[in-house]
Amino acid sequence: MKRQMELLPSARRARRIMARIIDAGNYPDGRKAAQFACRRCGWVQWMPIKNVSTAKRGYPCPDCNKCGIDL
């Protein structure tokens, strides 16, 4: 019989680098928006959001995660 560790796959997915919310507000047409910033690479972008609670979870940084680099 195999041991517990032999049953699980050994490769893990790389951890995502998340951009955090730094500001929240509304677009001129009334949609909710938040400004995200990555502490690692400096990426900053305003994006539409559903609500502030889900935005606080973060947004995957497109610059840091495109090549799969993990700290």
C-alpha positions, -999 to 999 in steps of 0.1 A, spaced: 0 0 0 13 35 -8 20 61 18 0 93 21 26 115 5 29 92 -25 -8 96 -32 -7 133 -36 8 151 -66 41 167 -58 39 198 -80 21 228 -65 7 258 -83 26 290 -78 11 315 -54 -5 345 -70 7 380 -63 -23 402 -55 -27 439 -61 -45 455 -31 -73 481 -31 -60 517 -23 -91 538 -32 -128 532 -40 -155 553 -55 -179 556 -85 -175 562 -122 -194 593 -136 -221 569 -149 -227 556 -113 -208 522 -115 -187 512 -86 -149 513 -91 -117 507 -71 -81 516 -77 -57 486 -72 -20 488 -67 7 461 -66 33 466 -39 58 445 -57 59 460 -92 41 493 -88 12 485 -112 -18 508 -106 -52 507 -123 -88 517 -118 -112 488 -123 -150 483 -120 -161 462 -90 -193 445 -77 -188 458 -41 -160 469 -18 -160 436 2 -150 415 -28 -125 441 -39 -107 439 -5 -97 403 -14 -74 417 -40 -69 414 -77 -42 393 -94 -15 416 -107 -12 410 -144 25 421 -146 37 399 -117 16 368 -126 22 366 -163 55 348 -160 47 328 -129 74 343 -106 69 337 -69 86 352 -39 
